[in-house]
Amino acid sequence: MRISTRLLAAASFAAMSLLAGAALADGDTIVIGTDATYPPFESLDAGGKFVGFDIDIANALCDQMKVKCTFVNQDFDGIIPALQAKKFDAIVSSMSITPEREKIVDFTNKYYNTPPAIAVPKDSTIKEPTDEALKGKSIGAQSSTTHANYASAHLKDAELKLYPSADEYKLDLGNGRIDAAIDDVVVLSEWVKSDAGACCKMLGTLKIDPVINGAGAGIAVRKGDTALKDKFNAAIAAIRADGTYKKIQDKYFDFDVYGD
């Protein structure tokens, strides 16, 4: 899960957003913003098609709501301002539900919840994912994410290096330019199992900080768009109940990503 830090820019749109909600009719189109650089949750395949767990969940929710989904690729750091500027109607991009963000956007109920984790090169001498073990080590994270915020708060003795995308810290970790990386456990565990991540291994998961990591990943809508939020919440409950959620989950993961 991730979190943008460009909250002040987005806040200026919050008051205008209060009147944004409108009832949906069957066949309407919902435009969804996502940062397609975050496999296995969202990415682009060789043909430029949006793929991943978040994309499949969004499409299932839209099917349940009897509306059409279209997707817009948006860098994560600017995704909330783009929502507020009405570039799209909702964000489905592994966005963490946090108290800070809830001041300027509305969230659905969570649709998954996984902890942060640390990955290191296979020949690393680092033994455990603790501040003491990472003291003096360089750790990479995608900028404007909960993981970067977590490292700043809880891994203070490490040197934090920020990257515009997850792909870039992965490249530096594989080439030995940083000692470790922090991200969602699913993102890192899937990466180290791939050819691209053959350089590296999982060091372990980190204890969730509810203030930083939030209550899970939710769908963000403009402040006051209660109609759309309620539609999404009803659809999340429906796909959880009818087995659609589990079918999508099992396509990507061999464990329960919904969490407690």
N, C-alpha and C positions, 0 to 999 in steps of 0.2 A: 504494500500500500504506500501511497505517496501523498505529499501535501505541498501545494504551492505557497510561497511566502509573499507574493505580490498582493497582499491584502489591502494595503492602503489605496492602491490604484483601483481595486475593485470596489472599495467602500463608497467611492463617490457615485457609483451607479445604484447603490442599494435602495435609496429612496424612490428612484424612478421605477424600480422593479416591483414595487408593491402592487401595481395595477397590471402586472404582466400576465397573471393567470387567466386562462380561458378554458372553457369546457371543450373536451375532445369528442369528435364524432367518429364513428366507424369509417375507416378508409383515410383518415387524416394522416399527415406525415409528421413525424417527430425527427428533428435534426439533432444528432448527437455528436458532441465534441469528444475527441480522444487523442491521446499522444501515442501514436503507433510506433513506439520505440521500446516497448516494454514486454517482450515475450516472456512467458506464454500467455500473458493477459491480453495484450494488444500489439499487433505488428502488421506489416504489409508483406504479403507473399510475393513470389517472383513476378506475378502478373499485376501487382499493385492493389490486390484485394485485401480489405481489412479482415484479419483472422485473429483468433485467440479466445480465451475463456470469457473475457469481458464482452467481446463482440457477440459470441454465441448466446450469452445471457441476455444481452440487450435485444437481440433478435427474437429470442423466446418471449421476452417481456412484451415486445411490440406485437408479436403474434397473439399473445394472451389478451392484449388490449384492443386487438383488431385495428391496429394502425400500421403504417409503413415506417420503417426505420431507414434513415440515411445517415452516413457518417462523414464528419469533417476532421481532417488531421490538424492538430494544433499543438504547438510546443507546450509542455506542461507548465512552464513558468508563467505563460500568458493565458492559461486556459480559463481562469475565473474572470479576468477582465473581458475576454471574448464572449463568455456566457452573458455577462452583464450588458455587453454591447449588442446582444441579440444576434450574434453570429450563429448560434445554435440554441436549442431549447433545453438541453440537459448535458451533463458531463458523465460519461461512463468511462473511467480511466484509472481504476484502482485508487480512487481518492479517499483518503482517510477522513473520517468524521471526527473533527476536533472542535473544542469549544471556541477557539479563535475563529475558525472558518464559519461556524454556525451563526456568528454575528452578521455575516454578509450574504450567505446563501442558505437555502433550505436543503436538508438532506432527507432522503428516504431512509427506511430501516436498512441495516447492513445487508449486503449480499455475500460477503465473505469476511473472514478475520484471521490473519496469519501473522506470526511474529517476525521481527527483524533477525538477521543472522550475519555471520562473518564468514567470508571465504578467503583462503590464502593459497599461495603456490604449493604444489605438492611437496617440495623440498623445504618448506618453511620450518623454522625452529620454534615458531610460536605455538604454545601448547593448549591455550584455552582462550575463549573470547571474553577477557576481562581487561579492565583498565590497566591493571598491573602488568599483565602479560603483553599488552600492546604499547606500553610506555616507550616513547621515543621512536615508535614505528609510524610509517606513513599509511594512512587509511583513506581509500577513495570512496566517494559517494556522489550520487547525482544531486546537483544543486536543487534547492527549493523543495526538498522532500523531508518527510518525517525522519528518514534514516540519517540524513545530514544533521538534522536537529538533535537526534538521539546521540550521535557521536559527539557533537559539541557539548551536550549536557553530561553524558555518562562515560565518555572515553576521552577525558580532558587531557590526559598525558600523552595521547597520540597526536600526530600531526595530520590534521584533516585536509585533504585535497579534494576540491569540488570540480565536477565535470558537468557539461551541459546535458549529456545523455548517459545512460547505463552502458551503451556500447563503448564509449570512450574510456570509462574506468576499467572495463573488462580488458580492453586492449592493453592498457598500461599495467594491469596486474599480470597479464600473461607474458608481457615483455620485461617484467622485473622492475618497472619504474616506481611501483608502490608495493608495500608489504602486505596489504590486506584490503578488503572491500566490504562495505556494509550495504545490505539491501534486504528486500523481503526474502524469507526463507525459500519460498517457491521459486522466485526468479533465480536465486543463486543455485539452488539444488538442481534445477532443470539445466542451467547453464553448465555446471561442472560435469553433467552426464553427457553433454554434447561434444562433438568434435572440437568446436570452438573453445570449449572450456576444459579441454583435456589437460591443460597446464595446471589445473587448480583443484582444490578439495574444500569441503565444508569444514570449518573449524567448530561451529556450533551455533545454536540460537541464543538470543538475548531475551531477558525478561521484559515483557511489554510494560512501557510507561504509559498509563492511560491518558495523562495530560498531553504527551507528545504523540503517541501512536494512535490515540483516539479509540473509538468503539467499533472499529472495523471499517471496511470500505463501503461507501454508500454512493448513491446517485445524487448529484447536486443539480438543483434547479434554482431559478432566480427567486430571490426573497419574495415571499407572498404568493408564489405560484402553487397554491394548495391543491388545486384541481389536478395538476400533473403529478405532484408528489403523491397524492392519494391513489391515483391510477397506478403508479409504479408500485406502491406498497401492496395494493391488492394483487397485482400481477406477481410480485415476488412471493407472496404467500401462496398463490395458486400454483406456481411452478414448483415450489417446495413440496406442496401436498400431492401433486399428480405424478411426481417422479421425473419430470423434465429436468429439474435442477440436478438431480443425482446423475442422470444420463450425461449431461454436459460435464459435470465434475469428473466423472469416471473416464471421460475422453482425454482429460488432461492430467489428472492426479490419481494417486493410489491411496489417498487419505482424505479425511473430511476437512475441506477448506472453509466450511461455514463457521466452524468454531462453536463455542458454548453460547 
